[in-house]
């Protein structure tokens, strides 16, 4: 294939409910949606998951647009590509900026799947007809409200509940939830809110049979996580610390974690995500697919990735209606009793809803 045209759209979608973490509260999701066309006129879609501010990583919506316009698009336009795995080496001279790279690479995977007349799931070698789904819940205004929200999603059949924690909103919250839901698979996500000085607090969480505690320490750390993992029973899951296969290798060798969360945007694309999956499978480390408040385009790619065999833990790929009044795909992603049926339609499995895309578009630019 040869990409002859790329369109970047800045979209703004209003969240049904505010989403709060240790680093802020979101009311809207602004993101870049990328459409690539090849010489045959086939369109492929990708999504940048970077936020408007550098809360999660150093990348932002504006820096992604800059990297795409000034560096990445010029590197790939009109280049002959046989397979999506060639995109990462093509961008090797550009350091980091993984979310920007992932947006283009996702579109290339979509086109490749269409050219080879298969679904993205089949193109990746996925082997599941349905995937288990967990849900990520933001910090609520009170413990009572947190219990009410968790109860709602337990009744809906979600297979795992992820609760955000931060200093001052941790042990008492988890204790209260465990008393109310003794048998529900539950994990805590700290988004790097703690340090080794908080080890006594983190040790207390061992009492509550959590499936894991996600990224308790610094976002770029694997050393202190290894120290912490030796002193707590709950498996540590690394998220922000894992930006490549090399990061995963080092973390596993050091004993920094028992689980890895793979996010396509964070690691630079689907090809790198698959490499991390394969390595973790070889080492006996389970993985799961995290969410970044994606629209339906990014969510579709997460679903396809999760069909790989070592995604043995429920991910954060909740249904469209959990986040949006209207998503930008047809049909929307639907969760039934904690499962999503994996689409077998050629490409990403869902059709972009151009009417909704136009409605939510703030600005756009075409590159040829």
PLY file of the C-alpha trace (Angstrom):
ply
format ascii 1.0
element vertex 368
property float x
property float y
property float z
element edge 367
property int vertex1
property int vertex2
end_header
0.00 0.00 0.00
0.97 3.63 -0.42
-0.67 6.37 1.66
-1.55 9.30 -0.59
-3.72 11.39 1.74
-4.02 11.81 5.52
-6.70 13.84 7.31
-6.32 14.91 10.93
-9.49 15.85 12.79
-9.65 17.40 16.25
-12.77 16.01 17.94
-14.41 16.99 21.22
-16.91 14.58 22.79
-18.76 15.22 26.05
-18.56 12.47 28.65
-21.83 11.24 30.11
-20.35 11.54 33.61
-17.18 13.26 34.89
-14.23 10.88 35.19
-11.88 11.57 38.11
-8.40 10.15 38.74
-5.51 11.10 41.00
-4.34 13.63 38.39
-7.59 15.37 37.47
-11.24 15.27 36.44
-12.44 14.99 32.83
-15.75 16.34 31.55
-14.94 16.11 27.84
-12.56 14.05 25.76
-10.68 15.97 23.09
-8.55 13.88 20.77
-7.16 13.55 17.27
-8.85 11.23 14.79
-6.75 10.27 11.79
-8.04 9.03 8.43
-5.51 7.69 5.92
-6.26 6.89 2.28
-4.14 4.81 -0.07
-3.75 4.95 -3.84
-6.80 2.66 -4.23
-9.00 5.02 -2.22
-9.23 2.66 0.79
-9.69 4.56 4.08
-8.14 3.43 7.35
-8.78 5.01 10.74
-6.59 5.61 13.79
-6.98 7.54 17.03
-4.52 9.45 19.18
-5.31 8.96 22.87
-3.22 11.94 24.07
-5.07 14.30 26.41
-5.13 18.08 26.10
-2.60 18.41 28.95
0.41 16.22 29.89
-1.28 14.45 32.81
-0.76 10.85 31.77
2.41 11.20 29.68
4.31 14.14 28.22
2.26 13.93 25.02
-0.71 16.23 24.40
-3.21 16.76 21.62
-1.27 19.77 20.34
2.14 18.10 20.48
0.70 15.11 18.63
-0.61 17.34 15.85
2.83 18.99 15.63
4.61 15.63 15.43
2.18 14.28 12.86
2.28 17.35 10.63
5.99 18.15 10.79
7.61 14.74 11.12
5.51 11.58 10.92
3.23 12.30 7.97
6.16 13.43 5.77
7.96 10.19 6.65
5.10 7.95 5.53
3.23 9.74 2.72
3.76 8.04 -0.64
6.08 5.41 0.86
5.48 1.81 -0.24
4.44 -0.34 2.74
3.93 -4.09 2.51
2.89 -4.70 6.13
1.96 -2.54 9.16
4.98 -3.90 11.05
7.08 -1.66 8.77
5.62 1.54 10.25
7.51 1.40 13.55
10.95 1.08 11.88
9.97 3.89 9.51
9.47 6.16 12.53
12.53 4.91 14.43
14.40 8.20 13.97
11.72 10.03 15.95
12.07 9.45 19.68
9.06 8.66 21.85
5.82 10.45 20.78
4.21 7.02 20.83
0.62 8.22 20.77
1.19 10.22 17.60
2.92 7.25 15.95
0.13 4.91 17.02
-2.55 7.02 15.34
-0.97 6.50 11.91
-0.04 2.88 12.53
-3.62 2.04 13.53
-4.90 3.45 10.24
-2.34 1.37 8.33
-3.48 -1.81 10.13
-7.08 -0.97 9.17
-6.16 -0.59 5.48
-4.04 -3.76 5.58
-6.91 -5.79 7.00
-9.21 -4.48 4.27
-6.68 -5.25 1.52
-6.25 -8.80 2.80
-10.03 -9.23 3.15
-10.01 -10.00 6.85
-10.96 -8.50 10.17
-8.31 -6.78 12.28
-8.76 -9.62 14.77
-7.84 -12.20 12.14
-4.97 -10.05 10.84
-3.49 -10.06 14.36
-4.01 -13.78 14.86
-6.66 -13.37 17.54
-8.53 -16.50 18.63
-11.55 -15.31 20.64
-15.15 -14.83 19.56
-15.93 -12.76 22.63
-13.87 -10.95 25.23
-14.39 -10.41 28.94
-14.84 -6.79 29.90
-13.97 -4.94 33.08
-14.70 -1.34 33.85
-12.64 1.56 35.17
-14.45 3.82 37.63
-13.33 7.29 38.60
-13.11 8.67 42.12
-16.54 9.57 43.48
-17.58 12.34 45.88
-18.11 9.90 48.78
-17.59 6.25 49.69
-21.35 5.76 49.64
-21.49 7.06 46.08
-18.55 4.85 45.10
-20.40 1.80 46.45
-23.54 2.77 44.53
-21.62 3.16 41.27
-19.78 -0.16 41.72
-23.06 -1.93 42.52
-24.56 -0.67 39.26
-21.77 -2.16 37.15
-21.61 -5.40 39.13
-25.31 -5.88 38.33
-24.55 -5.22 34.66
-22.19 -8.20 34.72
-18.77 -6.58 34.30
-16.09 -9.16 35.01
-13.70 -6.89 36.91
-14.07 -3.55 38.69
-11.17 -1.08 38.68
-11.29 1.63 41.32
-9.06 4.71 41.25
-7.22 5.48 44.48
-4.97 8.25 45.78
-3.51 9.22 49.18
-6.42 9.79 51.54
-8.77 7.82 49.26
-7.45 4.28 49.45
-7.62 1.74 52.29
-10.96 2.85 53.74
-12.52 2.92 50.27
-11.25 -0.54 49.33
-12.24 -1.92 52.74
-15.79 -0.60 52.34
-16.09 -1.99 48.83
-14.80 -5.41 49.88
-17.28 -5.56 52.75
-20.09 -4.87 50.29
-18.71 -6.97 47.39
-16.65 -9.82 48.94
-16.44 -11.97 45.79
-16.16 -9.43 42.97
-12.87 -9.31 41.05
-11.51 -5.89 41.99
-8.31 -3.93 41.45
-6.97 -0.52 42.48
-5.35 1.99 40.13
-3.09 4.59 41.70
-1.85 6.43 38.58
1.58 6.93 40.22
0.16 8.71 43.28
2.42 6.99 45.87
6.09 6.55 46.79
7.99 3.99 48.84
7.31 6.19 51.86
3.71 4.99 51.57
4.62 1.32 51.72
2.70 0.71 54.96
-0.50 2.00 53.34
0.04 -0.16 50.25
0.74 -3.21 52.43
-2.70 -2.79 54.02
-4.31 -3.38 50.63
-3.05 -6.99 50.77
-5.95 -7.75 53.12
-8.58 -7.23 50.44
-7.77 -9.88 47.83
-7.28 -7.45 44.94
-6.39 -8.92 41.56
-3.68 -6.24 41.30
-2.67 -2.69 42.17
-1.86 -0.69 39.07
1.09 1.71 38.81
1.36 2.68 42.49
4.74 4.44 42.11
6.34 6.90 39.69
5.32 6.76 36.04
8.86 6.14 34.79
9.96 3.72 37.51
10.74 0.01 37.49
13.36 -0.09 40.31
11.19 1.01 43.23
8.32 -1.12 41.96
10.62 -4.15 42.26
11.36 -3.16 45.88
7.65 -2.75 46.58
6.62 -6.01 44.89
8.95 -7.94 47.20
7.13 -6.50 50.22
3.50 -6.83 49.21
1.45 -9.88 48.22
-0.86 -8.12 45.76
0.51 -8.32 42.21
1.72 -5.00 40.87
0.52 -4.12 37.39
2.69 -1.72 35.42
1.06 0.78 33.08
2.84 4.11 32.49
6.26 2.51 33.05
5.91 0.23 30.02
6.39 2.09 26.74
8.09 -0.63 24.70
9.04 -4.29 24.55
12.40 -3.34 26.12
10.63 -1.75 29.10
8.57 -4.91 29.56
11.66 -7.12 29.38
13.52 -5.10 32.01
10.53 -4.89 34.35
9.95 -8.64 34.21
13.63 -9.46 34.71
13.78 -7.14 37.74
10.59 -8.58 39.26
8.89 -5.18 39.17
5.43 -6.54 38.43
3.23 -9.61 38.12
0.93 -8.16 35.45
1.30 -5.71 32.55
-1.36 -3.39 31.17
-0.89 -2.95 27.41
-2.24 0.25 25.87
-1.82 0.59 22.13
-1.23 4.34 22.21
1.22 4.24 25.09
3.51 1.69 23.43
3.45 3.24 19.95
1.03 1.02 18.09
-0.51 -2.37 17.55
2.70 -4.05 16.32
4.63 -3.15 19.48
1.63 -4.11 21.64
1.61 -7.54 19.99
5.36 -7.97 20.62
4.87 -7.16 24.32
1.97 -9.61 24.46
4.07 -12.37 22.91
7.02 -11.76 25.24
4.80 -11.74 28.33
3.17 -14.98 27.19
6.62 -16.56 26.88
7.51 -15.40 30.42
4.19 -16.41 31.97
3.16 -12.85 32.79
-0.56 -12.16 32.17
-1.61 -9.00 30.34
-4.75 -6.99 29.84
-5.77 -4.05 27.66
-6.22 -0.70 29.38
-8.43 2.13 28.22
-7.82 5.83 27.59
-11.41 7.04 27.24
-11.25 6.11 23.56
-13.95 6.78 21.03
-15.25 3.84 19.05
-12.26 3.83 16.67
-9.70 3.28 19.41
-12.08 0.96 21.24
-12.40 -1.24 18.13
-8.62 -1.67 17.99
-8.55 -2.54 21.70
-11.16 -5.23 21.13
-9.15 -6.80 18.31
-5.94 -6.75 20.35
-7.66 -8.37 23.34
-8.48 -11.45 21.26
-4.82 -12.52 21.52
-4.38 -15.52 23.81
-2.41 -13.99 26.71
-5.01 -11.29 27.36
-6.36 -13.45 30.16
-7.59 -10.62 32.41
-10.62 -8.44 31.61
-9.67 -5.09 30.08
-11.15 -1.60 30.35
-13.05 -1.80 27.06
-16.49 -0.87 28.36
-19.38 -0.27 25.98
-19.89 2.99 24.07
-22.96 3.92 26.11
-20.91 4.00 29.33
-19.05 7.05 28.07
-21.03 8.71 25.26
-24.57 9.68 24.32
-23.43 8.99 20.75
-20.25 7.25 19.59
-18.58 7.75 16.20
-18.98 4.17 14.95
-21.82 1.95 13.72
-22.80 -0.23 15.39
-21.68 1.06 18.76
-19.72 -1.23 21.11
-22.19 -3.18 23.23
-21.47 -5.10 26.43
-23.81 -7.95 27.35
-23.36 -9.66 30.71
-19.72 -8.60 30.85
-18.77 -9.68 27.33
-18.26 -8.04 23.95
-18.87 -10.13 20.86
-15.85 -9.72 18.59
-16.88 -8.37 15.17
-15.72 -10.25 12.09
-16.38 -7.44 9.62
-13.41 -6.64 7.37
-11.15 -3.93 8.82
-11.57 -2.69 12.38
-14.99 -4.33 12.59
-17.07 -1.16 12.88
-18.07 1.51 10.37
-17.10 5.14 11.07
-20.22 7.27 11.57
-19.37 10.25 9.38
-22.37 12.27 10.58
-21.23 11.95 14.21
-17.60 12.61 13.28
-18.61 15.87 11.56
-20.77 16.84 14.55
-17.87 16.48 17.01
-15.12 17.90 14.79
-13.56 21.14 16.05
-11.05 21.51 13.21
-9.39 19.42 10.50
-6.60 19.47 7.93
-5.78 17.35 4.91
-2.22 16.34 3.97
-1.30 15.05 0.49
0 1
1 2
2 3
3 4
4 5
5 6
6 7
7 8
8 9
9 10
10 11
11 12
12 13
13 14
14 15
15 16
16 17
17 18
18 19
19 20
20 21
21 22
22 23
23 24
24 25
25 26
26 27
27 28
28 29
29 30
30 31
31 32
32 33
33 34
34 35
35 36
36 37
37 38
38 39
39 40
40 41
41 42
42 43
43 44
44 45
45 46
46 47
47 48
48 49
49 50
50 51
51 52
52 53
53 54
54 55
55 56
56 57
57 58
58 59
59 60
60 61
61 62
62 63
63 64
64 65
65 66
66 67
67 68
68 69
69 70
70 71
71 72
72 73
73 74
74 75
75 76
76 77
77 78
78 79
79 80
80 81
81 82
82 83
83 84
84 85
85 86
86 87
87 88
88 89
89 90
90 91
91 92
92 93
93 94
94 95
95 96
96 97
97 98
98 99
99 100
100 101
101 102
102 103
103 104
104 105
105 106
106 107
107 108
108 109
109 110
110 111
111 112
112 113
113 114
114 115
115 116
116 117
117 118
118 119
119 120
120 121
121 122
122 123
123 124
124 125
125 126
126 127
127 128
128 129
129 130
130 131
131 132
132 133
133 134
134 135
135 136
136 137
137 138
138 139
139 140
140 141
141 142
142 143
143 144
144 145
145 146
146 147
147 148
148 149
149 150
150 151
151 152
152 153
153 154
154 155
155 156
156 157
157 158
158 159
159 160
160 161
161 162
162 163
163 164
164 165
165 166
166 167
167 168
168 169
169 170
170 171
171 172
172 173
173 174
174 175
175 176
176 177
177 178
178 179
179 180
180 181
181 182
182 183
183 184
184 185
185 186
186 187
187 188
188 189
189 190
190 191
191 192
192 193
193 194
194 195
195 196
196 197
197 198
198 199
199 200
200 201
201 202
202 203
203 204
204 205
205 206
206 207
207 208
208 209
209 210
210 211
211 212
212 213
213 214
214 215
215 216
216 217
217 218
218 219
219 220
220 221
221 222
222 223
223 224
224 225
225 226
226 227
227 228
228 229
229 230
230 231
231 232
232 233
233 234
234 235
235 236
236 237
237 238
238 239
239 240
240 241
241 242
242 243
243 244
244 245
245 246
246 247
247 248
248 249
249 250
250 251
251 252
252 253
253 254
254 255
255 256
256 257
257 258
258 259
259 260
260 261
261 262
262 263
263 264
264 265
265 266
266 267
267 268
268 269
269 270
270 271
271 272
272 273
273 274
274 275
275 276
276 277
277 278
278 279
279 280
280 281
281 282
282 283
283 284
284 285
285 286
286 287
287 288
288 289
289 290
290 291
291 292
292 293
293 294
294 295
295 296
296 297
297 298
298 299
299 300
300 301
301 302
302 303
303 304
304 305
305 306
306 307
307 308
308 309
309 310
310 311
311 312
312 313
313 314
314 315
315 316
316 317
317 318
318 319
319 320
320 321
321 322
322 323
323 324
324 325
325 326
326 327
327 328
328 329
329 330
330 331
331 332
332 333
333 334
334 335
335 336
336 337
337 338
338 339
339 340
340 341
341 342
342 343
343 344
344 345
345 346
346 347
347 348
348 349
349 350
350 351
351 352
352 353
353 354
354 355
355 356
356 357
357 358
358 359
359 360
360 361
361 362
362 363
363 364
364 365
365 366
366 367
